[in-house]
């Protein structure tokens, strides 16, 4: 069915490029380099694998914000942001664990993390936060099309929307536009691992 | 902008889908609205949502999304051009950015629907009431919340991989817009850990008052 999406004549403007990027998939590149199911084969096992991958990311985010809220020298709205997001990510962890179990899978164990100097200052915290939130949005957007069960798709949609809210919030705290482009990108599993890997000790 | 102002918070809460309230401006607009949309886009969406995913279903969903995007694009284009009065610089920046984004969404949907063998719906007639900066932000929060819920609710019903990818690429941007507008209105950009997708009836109720 992908032939339905063959491109028209050369589209060279930025708008046309973005349009193609969205219409042909957040991952034109991913689609050419990998089979359509970049994350896992569709089906219950595939859903479990994707949810466990998401769970690892949520563990990472939950640990990051919990530590930041407790230890980093944060003030004002940045502190409110850290506390709010810490609570959200903890709820995402809980929801994903429950869902994996419901699907007959076993939730992955929480890894240990190393956030380096991310808690040394407010600006260091914000820089790491924006990297994590952008990774979270693009990871869910990349994995979403490979999900199988409707309930799992609904859960993923309800989480990625909140990750995107976090992403916009931290951008505002960095004095950047909350939505830098009309279309969000999608990351493959390998790209997500490359972004999140440095924080994971194992 | 102060982070939290109770009065504005209450107003914005009144139009935010997550809070399921029916007070304030949107309720008034709703009472003035007709039933036009039920006969067109939303009715199709309802049939699709209950059936198995299909290419025809994708077309119906994308056409429904296109109507909402036309509405959003026109709304922000007017705001950016001063239709709702002089906006504070951060609000003006929001209006200009969202006007661009929503128009890009319109363009993407108009380009995609024929590739699936469908016909893009015509730009609907719109009925946007006079607003000021405060009510502009409240309406933006309501519209973006509706967009997030509509894409999130439609995503599980989609059939084709590239359409799913496109829907997700737009869905999370609508969520960014929602958070951005909420913050400018002085309410928490992320009020809950989970975004509750809207039902078809919710989307209908929220969008209908704006269609002529």
Interface residues (C-beta under 8 A of the other chain):
Chain A: X1 X2 X4 X5 X8 X15 X18 X19 X21 X22 X23 X24 X25 X26 X27 X36 X76 X77 X80 X84 X85 X87 X88 X91 X92 X95 X137 X140 X141 X144 X145 X150 X153 X154 X157 X158 X159 X160 X161 X162 X163 X164 X165 X166 X167 X168 X169 X172 X177 X178 X179 X181 X182 X183 X184 X185 X186
Chain B: X3 X55 X93 X97 X98 X100 X101 X102 X104 X105 X107 X108 X111 X112 X115 X116 X117 X148 X151 X152 X153 X155 X156 X160 X161 X162 X164 X165 X166 X168 X169 X170 X171 X172 X173 X175 X176 X177 X178 X179 X180 X183 X188 X189 X190 X192 X193 X194 X195 X196 X197
